[in-house]
């Protein structure tokens, strides 16, 4: 690779990092929508990180026989709710750009006798019955398949899961 091409790649990566801020930068700010007098008068803001979409990859085995994982892509929408000095919801509330994160999720764990069993994180909580479809939380997406996972056919149209 030539020096110019390497410099171009580095420059493009820096521009992309500035154009698409990471999840840590997605923060609400009351100063964006309220005057200093309103803030001093008691205006407040609440940031709600709403998970709006989760996609899982096909299961894959890693780290020894029986340990299975999926790569999960989660899209979070930061909602910035503004409240006036009387506690009323303000129409100045706003949303930030969606934030996409990727993580590896363990779905099956190997046992001492060589069997693969469903993996349940220690901090997992049951999903409330009234949030079956409205809210995605990390513990809302348990793996419901068999361990080890059944082989999957190639996806005819990638990305539509």
N, C-alpha and C positions, 0 to 999 in steps of 0.2 A: 504494500500500500504506500502510495506517495505521501509526502508530507502535507501537500495541499489537500489531498483527499481526507487525511486524518484530521487536519484542522477544521475542514468543513463538517465532518461528522461531530466533532466536539462542539463546534459552534451551534449546529442544529440541535444537539441535545440540550444545550444551555437555553436556547430560545424556547424549546418545547417545555422545559421545566418552568420557565417564567410564564409562559402562556397558559399552562395547565397546572395550577397550584395543587399541592398535595392535600390530603384530608386534614392535616394539622393546621393548614392555613384557612380552612373554611370555618370562619367564626362570625357570629352576629355582632353588630356593634350598634348600640343605642345612639351613639354620636352621629351615625349616618342618617338618622331620621328625626331626631328631636333636638331642639335648641338647648343650650346650656341652662336656660331658665326653666324649661320643662323638666329637664333631668333633675335639677335642684328641687323642683316642685313635687317630685315623687314618681316620675315616669320610670317604668321598668321594662325589662326585656327578658324573655325566656327562649332559649334555643332548644329545639327538639330535633334530634337526628332520626328521621323516619326512614326505615328500611323499606324500599319500594319494590325491590326485585332481587332475586337470588337465583343463580344458575350453577348447577353442579356438572363437573366433567364426568366422563366415564370412570368407574372405579379402577384403581391400579394397585398392584402389590408392591410394597417397598419395605426394606429393613427386615427381611426374613420371612419365611413362609407363614402366612396367616395374618399379617398386618396389612390392612387395606385402607386406602385413602381416596378422597375425591378432592379436586381443586374447586373451591367455591368462589364465585364472583358475586359480590354484594354491591348493590347500588343504593346509596343513602342520599336522601334529600334533606338538607338542613333547612328547617322552618324557623324563622325569626319572628316571634310573636311579641308585639309591642302593646303595653298596657298604660293607660293614662293615670293621672294622680288619684282618680277615684276607683281604679281597678278595672275600668272598662276596656274592652278589646279595641285597639286602634286600627283603622284602615291603613296605617303606615306600616303594618307588618309586611314582611317580604320573605322570599325564598332565595337561597344561594344556589349556585350550580350544583348538579348532582355529583357525588363523589363515588368513584368506583374503586373498590378494594378487592384484592385477591388473597385467599388464605387456603392452607391445606387442612382438611378436616379428616380425622381418623374415624372410620366407620366400622371396622372389624379388627379385633385384636387376637393374636395367637395366644393359646393357653399352653401350659407346661406339657400337656399330653398331645400337642400337635393339632388341636382342633381350633378353628376360627369361630369366635363368638362376637355378637354385636358389641360395639364399644359405646359406653355411656359415660360422658365426662362427669367428674365428681361434683361439679357445680350445676349440673343439669336440673331443670325444674319442669314440671309438667305444664303444658300449654293450657291456659284457661279455656274452658269450653266455649265461651262467647267470642273468642278471637280466632276461630278456625280459618278465616280467609282474610281478615282485615289487616293483621299485623304480622310481620316476619320478625322474629327474634332469633338469636343464635340457637337457642334450644328448641325452637319451633320446627326445625328441619331435621329431625332424627332420620337416620337411614332406616328405611322400612323393608329393605330387601333381605335376602338370605346371606349367610356368611359361610363360606366365601361367596362373593357375588357371582351370579350366573354370567357366563360370557355374553357380551352384547354384540349385536350385529353392527357393522359400520353404519354411521349416521349418513343417510343419503343427502340430507341438507344440513350441514354443520351450523350450529348456533341457534337452532329453533327449539331447543329444549327448554 
